[in-house]
């Protein structure tokens, strides 16, 4: 609904800042003492609100919604990085499904033009889950943060002029 109601130039100016802040927050480690007092299996209302807001953002814009959600989960839970990435995949998949349904119902969507491929290409399983489980969490966290910061800079240059 936001995509249909708000002017596109408003959001384009905000996105680089959101992505940049999320990328930096991925580098912040969770306090182990806090993790002991707040078990990861008990979600808080603040986490629920944060996930809801990221889901709205993801449905509206999509760019780096995964970075935002991983940052939120890492700051709010005691779960390891690999679990947070798996949860991010599930939550963003649901957010995208809801957004697609909303666009189909409320937006100017055409169902013409799709077709079936003449031949099927065999699908290979992506190596991402294996890499995430086996890669050192610190290095993976730094890689995600650097990619997010690079995207934030690129989008900021586009939004504010080069």
N, C-alpha and C positions, 0 to 999 in steps of 0.2 A: 504494500500500500504506500510505503514511503517513496519508493521509486516512481510511482505514478503521481504522487502528490507534490513532491518537492522538486525545485529546479536542480538540474544536474550540476551546475557550477557551484552550488553551495556545498555539496558533499565532496566534490573534487578537492576543495581547499582543506577539508578536515581530514581526509583519508591519510595523507602522508604523516600527519602528527599521530594519529591512532596507531599506525603501523610502526612508526619509530619508537613510541613509548612501549608498545608491546614487545618489540624486539629487544629493547634494553632490559625490560623486566624479566625476560627469559634468562638473562645472565645472573639475576639475583637468586641466590640459593635460599631455600626454605630453612628457617631456624629449626634445628633438630629438637630443641626443647619444646617448641610450639607444636611440632608434629606429635610428640608424645602426649600432649594434653588434648589434641584434637584429632582423634582417629580418622583415617582417610575414608572409612566406610560410612561416616555420618555426614551427609551433605548439610551445608548451612544455607540459610535463606539468602545470604549475600552471594554465595556461589551460584545459587539458582537464578538470582536476578542478573548476575554477570553473564551466565550462559545464555539467558534469554536475550540480553542486549547484543551479545556477539552473534547469536542466531539471526536477529533482525538485521544486523550489519551484513552478515554473510548472505542472507537472502537478498539484500538490497544491492550490495556491491560485489562481494565475494573475494576481492583481492586481499590476500594475506589474512583471511578470516581464520585460517588454521594457526597462523602465528599468534593472533590475538587469543584464540582459545587455549592453545598450549601454554601461553604465558599465564592466563587466568588459572588454569588447572594446576600449574606448577606452584603458583603463589598460594593457592587455596587448599591443596591436598598434600598428603605425605606420600602419594603414589610415585613410583619410579617413572622416569621419562618415557620408557616404552609403553607403559600402561596409559599414561596421559595422552600419548599420540594415538593409541588405539581408541580411547574414549573420544578424542577429538574427531577421528574419522567417523565414528558412529553418530555423534551429535551433529556434525556438519552435514552428513548424509541426510539425516532427518530434517534439518533446517532447509536444505536445498529441495527436498521433496515437498515440503510445505510451501516454499516460495514458488516452485513450479506449478503447484496446484492453484495457488492464488493468482498467478499470472494467467493461467489457462481460464480461470473463471472471470477475473476482473480486467485483464489486460487485452490489448489488441493482438491476439495470437492467431496465426494461421496454421492450420493442420495440413495444408497442401504442400507438396514438395518432398515429403519423406518417401523413402522407398526401401526395398529389400536389396541387399547386395547380391550380385550374381553368384559369387562364390564366398564361402566362409573361410576366414583366416583363423587358424587355430589360436586360441587364447593361451598365453603363457602366464603363469602366476608371477606377479611382481615380486622382486626381491626385497622390497621395502620392509616388511615386518621382520625378516631375517636380519637385515642390516641394523634396524633399530634395536633389536634385542641384543645383538652382539657388539655393536659399536660402543666405545667409551662414552658415558653420558655427558661428561664435561666437553668433550670434543664435538659431540653431536649438538649440544646446547649452543656452543659457540658458532657452529656452522649455521644453525637455524637463525640465530641472532644476526649474524653477518648478512645472510641472505635477506632477512627482513629489513635490515638497515639499508642495504643496497636498493631494495624496492622502494623504501620510504624516500630516499634521496632522489631516485629516478622520478617517482610520482610527484615529489615536491618541485623538482625542476620543471616538469610539465605543467603543473598547476599554477605556479607563480612566475612562470616565464624564465627562459634561460638567460 
